[in-house]
Amino acid sequence: NQGKLEVADEICAADYVNVDPYGPPGGWPVGPAGSKALVSTYRTAFPNVVFTVEDQIAEGDQVATRWSARGTHTGPLPGGIEPTGKSAIVTGISIERYVHGKMAESHVNWDFMGMLQQLGVIPTPGS
């Protein structure tokens, strides 16, 4: 929540991969750079974003996290989505795999469509 990008160097493996269906074409960069790119992208669009861990379960080398994020859209989003000034609440689930104490892999599923609807970029059903 503090936007400290350097933390990625401490927690992400050199070959870290983030599998995100809404990532950029070709995916996020590999390693800590990928985590930094993701955080920078969304903190640019939502500078006041706050993430909340709603639930978390760990077993073996994997951690599953149900999370929510809240913020105001005051910066551009990829795809030419200009700032709307609207607030959004987004929910998602991430499953991370750890190797030698560092994140090696993330699989993320989050409500991208709901975010776009809250921002008024696409219509909500029935409107």
Salt bridges, closest charged atoms under 4 A:
ASP9 OD2 - LYS36 NZ 3.02
ASP55 OD2 - ARG66 NH2 2.54
GLU105 OE1 - ARG97 NE 2.73
GLU105 OE2 - HIS107 NE2 2.85
